[in-house]
Amino acid sequence: MHTGSFASLSAVLAHYNEIPGARPGVDERLLPAGRPQRLLISPDEEAALIAFLKTLTGRAIFTDERWSDPFTR
């Protein structure tokens, strides 16, 4: 993902839903008890997650003073 290897959020979710088993380079945290940990989300849950993730965009966080101090309201 950080390399641009997936063309869409759907492809990212598919990747995490199909974590391979014993494969070199797979983070051990994705293999609890030695078995792949998969998302197991429904198509509706996937659509809702993608819709939510798409709301996390914009650049105002870098310039809007409201986001400059996490300790103010």
Secondary structure by P-SEA (a helix, b strand, c coil): ccccccccaaaaaaaaacccccccccccccccccbbbbccccaaaaaaaaaaaaacccccccccccccccccc
